[in-house]
């Protein structure tokens, strides 16, 4: 906890921190790897999902487009090397508070909804990730509804 707080303070005072440098202990890398997993769990990541994923990480992590693409590339490699979700969720549990972990689940729902439908594989993955991140069932369901309600009317298929 103290480490996460000191890293946060360091990030604030660094000013010109290298946005495109994502190390193994970086919670953004762990979060993006979960998003990659969500985008790919139904077979392959579509161009729509990839573009949406880049947009989500740009917005949530304050990255420019180049850094966001670098994060997605690094996260794809990390996700391919992982044997389970624990590697990512344990880091997120150490790095984020309840609200931050709920934002990760919200981001996963955004990726799952990107192609206009949520498969049972995506739903199950997000349920497991929410459980590992200690996000209560009610919050997980509320986040899903909120994301679904923000989708343009013609793109809801779930």
Secondary structure as GFF3:
##gff-version 3
##sequence-region A 1 158
A	DSSP	alpha_helix	2	14	.	.	.	ID=ss1
A	DSSP	alpha_helix	27	40	.	.	.	ID=ss2
A	DSSP	alpha_helix	47	61	.	.	.	ID=ss3
A	DSSP	alpha_helix	65	81	.	.	.	ID=ss4
A	DSSP	alpha_helix	86	95	.	.	.	ID=ss5
A	DSSP	alpha_helix	98	113	.	.	.	ID=ss6
A	DSSP	alpha_helix	120	132	.	.	.	ID=ss7
A	DSSP	alpha_helix	137	150	.	.	.	ID=ss8
A	DSSP	three_ten_helix	153	155	.	.	.	ID=ss9
###
